């Protein structure tokens, strides 16, 4: 408790404190039974106090959760912290979709006049606030897309150095993918169903050889309903169209909102993108 209070005073991010407290309590294991449930309840209290969502772990996710706890036993807390962060992202996507629906008057409690006012506003092309937010989101995605393409271009330069031979199949190049060409992304182990709209952009670094591997970065909207969010995910595609993309080691995603200052968003994304890109490259080199 003293350590937890000290971490809070030093403003350690709440998801890190909650993950540490959860593991530390489970490691002490004070009760004959119920230690895991108590640890999750205590972690939820810390998260709620920090303005976050409570810890919700689905039955299908227990294997990943237990694996992260085992790694924490070896003092590698990163997988457990990332799991806590991923669960928070999922709740943000879920709740933002619900908020967007309520904003449109879908809760059945509006009067007829209120509903007609919403309809007239839509027909007149109003909702300026939503229009501004959509424009800001598209601007943000475009700016982050420039980070991706710039990084891919630098990698291409490094990979192609000294290999300017007539056999161009050995070289790497950057391509832009149409959403219809990545239908398998719909079956990816993400916490939402991707939506490909005007906000969407998908880039790939392709190895021009047979078989051809691609490192893909996809920007799209998360969830079935418009929720004023965008997501970015990085993964390695297999050379066969029927094979499953290599998502398993890093089925995480980056959430984007037009409300965040662009410079702050770019800095945050650049750090996360580098980590996901490194994982893709490590996985790729294992296949060569």
N, C-alpha and C positions, 0 to 999 in steps of 0.2 A: 504493500500500500504506500509506503514511503517512497519507493522508487517510482511508482506510478504518478504520485503527486509531483515528484521532482521533474519527471518527463513532461508533465502538463505545464509546469511553471516555465520550462525551457521551450515551450511551444513545439514539442515534437508532434507531427501530424497525427490526428486522432486515429486514423486507420492503422498507423504503425503502433501506437500505444495499445489499441484494442487487440491487435494480433499478438503483441508481446504479452499482454496481461492474460489473454486467453490461454496461450501456451504455458506460461509460467504457472498459472493456477492448475492446469491439467497435469503439469509435471510434478507439482507438489502432491497432487492426488489425495486430498485430505479425507475423502469419504469412501466407504465401501462400494457405493453405487451412486450414479448420477453426476459424476464429476464433469463429464463432457457437456451435459445439459446446463449445469451450473456455469461452466466456463463460457458457454455461448450466451447465456443470459447476462453475465457480467460484461462480456464484450459488447453486447447490444446496449447496455446501459451507458457505457462509455461513448459509443457511437451516437446514441440519441443526445447525450449531453453536448456532444460536439456538432450537433445539427445535421447528423447523418441518419441513414436508415438503419433499422435493426438488422442483425445478422440472420439471413434466411438461407439455409443450405438444403437444396433439394435432395431427395433420396438418390437420384441418378448421379449426383455430384460427390457422393461420400468418398469414393475412391480417390478423387483428386484432392479432396479435403484432408483425408488421412495421410496421403503421400506428403502433402505440404507440412503436416504436423510432424511426421517422421524426420523430414529434412530439418525442421526447427530443433528437433532433439539433437542434431549434429551441429547446432548453432548457425544454420543457414536459414535466416528468417525471410529471405526474399520471396520464396514461393508462397508462404502463408500471407505475407503482406499483399502480394499481387492478387491472391485469391480474394482477400477482403476488398481490395480496390475494384476488382472485376464485379463482385456482387453489388457494390455501390453503384457502379456504372449501369448495371442491369436495372436497378430500381429507378435510377434517373430516367432511363429510356421509358420504362413502364409508366411512371408517374407523369412524365411530360406529355405523353400521348393522351392520358386521361385529362390533364389540364387543358390541352388544346381542344379536346372534344367538348368540355364544359364551357370553354370560351365561346363556342359556336351555339350555345343554347341547347345542348342535347340532353339535358337532364330532366326534361318533361315538366318543369316547374314554371316556365315562362308563360306569360299571358299571350293571347292572340296578337295584341298590338306589338308586344316585344318581338315576337317571332316575325311579324310582317316587317318590322323595322330592320331586322337582320337580313331578311330576304331582299328588301329594297337596297340595302347597302351593298349586298353582293351583286345585284343586278347593275348597280351604278358603278361598279368597280372600285368601291371604297375600301374600307379596312386599311387606312394608310399605315397604321402601326404594324400590321402583319406584313404589308408590302415592304416597309423599311427593314424589318427584321429579315425577310427573305433575301432582300438585296444584300444586306450585311453578311448573311450566311454564305451567299454565292461569292462575295468578295473574299471572305475568309478562306473558303475552299480553293479558290483560284490562287491565293497567295501561298497556301500550303502546297498546292500542286507544283508551284515553282521551286519550292525546296526539294521536292521529290525528284523533279526532272533534272535540277542542277546536280543533285547527289548522284543520280544515275549516270549523268554525262561524265562526271569525274571518275566513277567506277569504270565506265567504258574505256576512258582514256588509259586508265591503269591496266585494265585487262588486255587491251589491244596493243600495248607498247611492244615493239619488236616483233609484231606478228603481221605486218603488212605484206603478206604473201598473196600470190594469185588465188590461193584457196581461201576465199572469203568466208567459207562456211565455218571457219574456226573463230571468227570474230564475234563480238557482242554488239548489240545495237539497242536503241530505245524505241518502243512503239507505243501507240495509244490504242487501247482496246475498246471496242463498242460493247455496251452492256449486254447485248444479245449474244455475244461470244463468250460470256462467262456465266452461263445459266447455272453451272454447278455451284456458283457461290450461294445460290438459294438453299442448298443443302448443307452448307458449312455449319460446324458446331458453334454457332454464335447464339447470343441470347435474344435475337430479334430476326425478323425477315427483312433483308435489304430491299430498299425501294430505289429504282434508278430514275431520276427526274432531271430537271435542268441543272440541279446542283451537282450531279454525278460527274466524276472524272475517274478514269482508270488508266494507269500507266504500267508499263512492264519493261524490265530489262531482260532481253532475250539473248540466249546463247545460240548463235546461228550455226548449229551443228546438228547432227542426227545421232541420238535423239535430242530434241530441242527442249531445254528447261527455261522457265521464265520466273523471275522474281516480280511479283505483281503488288502494286499498291492501289487499292480501290477506295474511292471516296463515294459515299452514297448516303441516303437517309435511312435511319434505323426505325423499324417498326412498320406496321401496316398503315397507320394514319400519320398525317403531317404533324410533326411535333416541334418544328423550329430547331431541330438538331441535325447534325451530320455526323457520320462516323467514318473512320479510316482504318483499314485493316491491311496488313502486309503478310504475304504468304508465298510459298514456293509451289509452282504448278508442275505436275508430272508431264513427261513427254507424250503420254498417251491420253487422249481425250476421255477415255473410259475409266482411267485410274483416278483415285481420290487425291485431291490436292493435299499437300503436306501442311495441314493446319494444327495437328495435335500438339506439338510442342509450344505453340504460341497463339492459341485461339483467343487472343485478346484484341481489343479495339480501342481506338482513340476517339473520344467524344469532342465535337466541335460545336460552338455556339457563336452566333454573330454578336452577342452581347459582350463577350470578352474583348478587351483591348487587343488590337491586332498584333502589336509587338510582343505582348505577353503570350499570346496564343502561338505565334511563330516560334518563340523560344521554347515553350513547353513541348510543342510538336516535334521540333528538331531533335530534342533529347530522346523522346519516345521512339521516333522513327529510326534513329541510329541503332537503338537496341533491337528493334524488330528486324531491321536490315541485317544486323550482325547475325542474328539467329538464322535468317534465311540463307546467308552466305555459308555459315557453318554447316547447315543441312545440305546445301548444294555441293560443297566440296566432298562430303561423304559419298555422294552419288557418282563422282567423277572417277 
